[in-house]
Amino acid sequence: MTRNELPSLSSEQIDFLKRFVLLETRLEDIRDVLAGVFDFDFGGPSRMAITGFRVPEPGVIVTRNHIRNAVEERKLGKLSEQELIFWATMLLLNDAFELDPDDQEFVAEWLNDVSFNGYSEAAAGRGSVASGGGAG
């Protein structure tokens, strides 16, 4: 199947992903909502995702503000470290998400740090999420 033959995501699927980036939906629900077009496994030491949909243009934008929100949820105990790690990993591996072009370097580095090192280590090495530029 060529790229052009891949199915597009429905408006309901896109809306779900927009809510996911805002932490309004759960990682577990992605498997059901994107059944047949996206699969993932974050259980082992190597994480994988298989995309079987046409990448939306524009994608669901991930900004510094989304990261600030996730950090705040973690600090308030509303999000476990594991949930934060999986959230960051999903944002990196699902091609429907697009990093804020005005702040791409920061967003990419932060998500990678958390995905691979965990929040505590990444936060200690990275400083404040609030600092820096970008449209976030």
Secondary structure, 3 states (H helix, E strand, C coil): CCHHHCCECCHHHHHHHHHHHCCCCCHHHHHHHCCCCEEEECCCCCCEEEECCECCCCCEEECHHHHHHHHHHHHCCCCCHHHHHHHHHHHHHCCCEEECCCCHHHHHHHHHHHHHHCHHHHHHHHCCCCCCCCCC
